[in-house]
Amino acid sequence: MSDIEIRGARADDRDAVAALLERTALPPDGLDDQFGDAYAVAAADGEIVGAAGVEVYGRAGLLRSVAVDPAWQGRGLGQRLTEERLRWAAARGLDTVYLLTTTAAGFFPRLGFTPVAREEVPAEVRGSLQFAGVCPSTAAVLALRLEAPCASP
C-alpha cells in the first residue's frame, strides 16, 4: 500500500477534490465558498484519494465532504481525515461541529458524534447551503462538542 499523506488542502487541489466528490456521489455545492485552509486531503503518490472540510460559522462548524475514493475505502482514511479536521476546528476555537448525512449515520458515532434535532443547530449553520437545501430534510443531523486544545507549557 502506498504511503498516505494527510495535509491541508491547497488551491491547486480544488479540481481533484471536486472530482472526488463526484466519484463518491457527494454534492460539490458550496465547495468554493470555504475551500483552502478549511479542507484537508489525503494524497497517495500525488493523487487526491480523500478529503474532508469544515465550514466555519462563528464558534460552530459544519463537517462536510468527508469523501474517500472507492478504491481506498476501508483503510481508515475517513476516520483519519475527520479526526484531523476536528483537531483543526478545536485549534480555531470552535466549540461544536455538526454534520448532515444520508449514508454514514452509523460511522460518525464511533468518533463521538451524537444525533441532534435540526432545531438544536445554530441558525448560522442551518443557513448553510447544506442545511438550506443541498442535503435532503431526511438527512441525519449529528453533533460533537469539542474540547479546546491544551496550551503547551
Contacts in CASP RR format, 6 or more apart in sequence:
PFRMAT RR
TARGET T0000
AUTHOR 0000-0000-0000
METHOD contacts of the structure
MODEL  1
MSDIEIRGARADDRDAVAALLERTALPPDGLDDQFGDAYAVAAADGEIVG
AAGVEVYGRAGLLRSVAVDPAWQGRGLGQRLTEERLRWAAARGLDTVYLL
TTTAAGFFPRLGFTPVAREEVPAEVRGSLQFAGVCPSTAAVLALRLEAPC
ASP
1 75 0 8 1.000
2 44 0 8 1.000
2 45 0 8 1.000
3 44 0 8 1.000
4 42 0 8 1.000
4 43 0 8 1.000
4 44 0 8 1.000
4 49 0 8 1.000
4 75 0 8 1.000
4 77 0 8 1.000
4 80 0 8 1.000
5 42 0 8 1.000
5 43 0 8 1.000
5 44 0 8 1.000
5 46 0 8 1.000
6 40 0 8 1.000
6 41 0 8 1.000
6 42 0 8 1.000
6 80 0 8 1.000
6 81 0 8 1.000
6 84 0 8 1.000
7 40 0 8 1.000
7 41 0 8 1.000
7 43 0 8 1.000
8 36 0 8 1.000
8 37 0 8 1.000
8 39 0 8 1.000
8 40 0 8 1.000
8 41 0 8 1.000
9 17 0 8 1.000
9 35 0 8 1.000
9 36 0 8 1.000
9 37 0 8 1.000
9 38 0 8 1.000
9 39 0 8 1.000
9 40 0 8 1.000
9 41 0 8 1.000
9 51 0 8 1.000
10 36 0 8 1.000
11 35 0 8 1.000
11 36 0 8 1.000
13 36 0 8 1.000
13 39 0 8 1.000
13 41 0 8 1.000
13 48 0 8 1.000
13 51 0 8 1.000
14 31 0 8 1.000
14 32 0 8 1.000
14 35 0 8 1.000
14 36 0 8 1.000
16 41 0 8 1.000
16 47 0 8 1.000
16 48 0 8 1.000
17 31 0 8 1.000
17 35 0 8 1.000
17 39 0 8 1.000
17 41 0 8 1.000
17 48 0 8 1.000
17 51 0 8 1.000
17 65 0 8 1.000
17 67 0 8 1.000
18 28 0 8 1.000
18 31 0 8 1.000
20 48 0 8 1.000
20 49 0 8 1.000
20 50 0 8 1.000
20 51 0 8 1.000
20 67 0 8 1.000
20 69 0 8 1.000
21 27 0 8 1.000
21 28 0 8 1.000
21 31 0 8 1.000
21 51 0 8 1.000
21 65 0 8 1.000
21 67 0 8 1.000
22 28 0 8 1.000
23 67 0 8 1.000
23 69 0 8 1.000
23 70 0 8 1.000
24 67 0 8 1.000
24 68 0 8 1.000
24 69 0 8 1.000
24 70 0 8 1.000
26 65 0 8 1.000
26 67 0 8 1.000
27 130 0 8 1.000
27 134 0 8 1.000
27 135 0 8 1.000
29 129 0 8 1.000
29 130 0 8 1.000
29 134 0 8 1.000
30 129 0 8 1.000
30 134 0 8 1.000
31 65 0 8 1.000
33 55 0 8 1.000
33 129 0 8 1.000
34 53 0 8 1.000
34 55 0 8 1.000
34 56 0 8 1.000
38 53 0 8 1.000
38 54 0 8 1.000
38 55 0 8 1.000
38 56 0 8 1.000
38 88 0 8 1.000
39 51 0 8 1.000
39 52 0 8 1.000
39 53 0 8 1.000
39 54 0 8 1.000
39 65 0 8 1.000
40 51 0 8 1.000
40 52 0 8 1.000
40 53 0 8 1.000
40 81 0 8 1.000
40 84 0 8 1.000
40 85 0 8 1.000
40 88 0 8 1.000
41 48 0 8 1.000
41 50 0 8 1.000
41 51 0 8 1.000
42 48 0 8 1.000
42 49 0 8 1.000
42 50 0 8 1.000
42 51 0 8 1.000
42 68 0 8 1.000
42 72 0 8 1.000
42 77 0 8 1.000
42 78 0 8 1.000
42 80 0 8 1.000
42 81 0 8 1.000
43 49 0 8 1.000
44 72 0 8 1.000
49 68 0 8 1.000
49 69 0 8 1.000
49 71 0 8 1.000
49 72 0 8 1.000
49 77 0 8 1.000
50 67 0 8 1.000
50 68 0 8 1.000
50 69 0 8 1.000
50 72 0 8 1.000
50 77 0 8 1.000
50 78 0 8 1.000
50 81 0 8 1.000
51 65 0 8 1.000
51 66 0 8 1.000
51 67 0 8 1.000
51 81 0 8 1.000
52 63 0 8 1.000
52 64 0 8 1.000
52 65 0 8 1.000
52 66 0 8 1.000
52 67 0 8 1.000
52 78 0 8 1.000
52 81 0 8 1.000
52 82 0 8 1.000
52 84 0 8 1.000
52 85 0 8 1.000
53 63 0 8 1.000
53 64 0 8 1.000
53 65 0 8 1.000
53 66 0 8 1.000
53 85 0 8 1.000
54 61 0 8 1.000
54 62 0 8 1.000
54 63 0 8 1.000
54 64 0 8 1.000
54 85 0 8 1.000
54 88 0 8 1.000
54 89 0 8 1.000
54 94 0 8 1.000
54 97 0 8 1.000
55 61 0 8 1.000
55 62 0 8 1.000
55 64 0 8 1.000
55 128 0 8 1.000
55 130 0 8 1.000
56 89 0 8 1.000
56 92 0 8 1.000
56 94 0 8 1.000
57 122 0 8 1.000
57 124 0 8 1.000
57 125 0 8 1.000
57 128 0 8 1.000
58 94 0 8 1.000
58 124 0 8 1.000
59 93 0 8 1.000
59 94 0 8 1.000
59 95 0 8 1.000
59 96 0 8 1.000
60 94 0 8 1.000
60 95 0 8 1.000
60 96 0 8 1.000
60 97 0 8 1.000
60 98 0 8 1.000
60 121 0 8 1.000
60 122 0 8 1.000
60 124 0 8 1.000
60 125 0 8 1.000
61 89 0 8 1.000
61 94 0 8 1.000
61 96 0 8 1.000
61 97 0 8 1.000
61 98 0 8 1.000
61 125 0 8 1.000
62 97 0 8 1.000
62 98 0 8 1.000
62 99 0 8 1.000
62 100 0 8 1.000
62 125 0 8 1.000
62 128 0 8 1.000
62 130 0 8 1.000
62 131 0 8 1.000
63 82 0 8 1.000
63 85 0 8 1.000
63 86 0 8 1.000
63 97 0 8 1.000
63 98 0 8 1.000
63 99 0 8 1.000
64 99 0 8 1.000
64 100 0 8 1.000
64 130 0 8 1.000
66 78 0 8 1.000
66 81 0 8 1.000
66 82 0 8 1.000
66 99 0 8 1.000
66 104 0 8 1.000
68 74 0 8 1.000
68 75 0 8 1.000
68 76 0 8 1.000
68 77 0 8 1.000
68 78 0 8 1.000
68 81 0 8 1.000
79 110 0 8 1.000
79 111 0 8 1.000
82 108 0 8 1.000
82 111 0 8 1.000
83 111 0 8 1.000
85 97 0 8 1.000
86 97 0 8 1.000
86 111 0 8 1.000
86 144 0 8 1.000
86 146 0 8 1.000
87 149 0 8 1.000
89 97 0 8 1.000
89 146 0 8 1.000
90 146 0 8 1.000
90 147 0 8 1.000
90 148 0 8 1.000
90 149 0 8 1.000
91 149 0 8 1.000
93 146 0 8 1.000
93 148 0 8 1.000
94 146 0 8 1.000
95 145 0 8 1.000
95 146 0 8 1.000
96 143 0 8 1.000
96 144 0 8 1.000
96 145 0 8 1.000
96 146 0 8 1.000
97 143 0 8 1.000
97 144 0 8 1.000
97 146 0 8 1.000
98 116 0 8 1.000
98 121 0 8 1.000
98 125 0 8 1.000
98 141 0 8 1.000
98 142 0 8 1.000
98 143 0 8 1.000
99 108 0 8 1.000
99 113 0 8 1.000
99 141 0 8 1.000
99 142 0 8 1.000
99 143 0 8 1.000
100 130 0 8 1.000
100 131 0 8 1.000
100 135 0 8 1.000
100 139 0 8 1.000
100 140 0 8 1.000
100 141 0 8 1.000
101 107 0 8 1.000
101 108 0 8 1.000
101 139 0 8 1.000
101 140 0 8 1.000
101 142 0 8 1.000
102 135 0 8 1.000
102 136 0 8 1.000
102 138 0 8 1.000
102 139 0 8 1.000
102 140 0 8 1.000
105 115 0 8 1.000
105 140 0 8 1.000
105 142 0 8 1.000
108 142 0 8 1.000
109 142 0 8 1.000
111 144 0 8 1.000
112 144 0 8 1.000
113 142 0 8 1.000
113 143 0 8 1.000
113 144 0 8 1.000
114 142 0 8 1.000
114 143 0 8 1.000
114 144 0 8 1.000
115 140 0 8 1.000
115 141 0 8 1.000
115 142 0 8 1.000
116 141 0 8 1.000
116 142 0 8 1.000
116 143 0 8 1.000
117 141 0 8 1.000
118 126 0 8 1.000
118 131 0 8 1.000
118 141 0 8 1.000
120 143 0 8 1.000
121 131 0 8 1.000
121 141 0 8 1.000
121 143 0 8 1.000
125 131 0 8 1.000
126 132 0 8 1.000
END
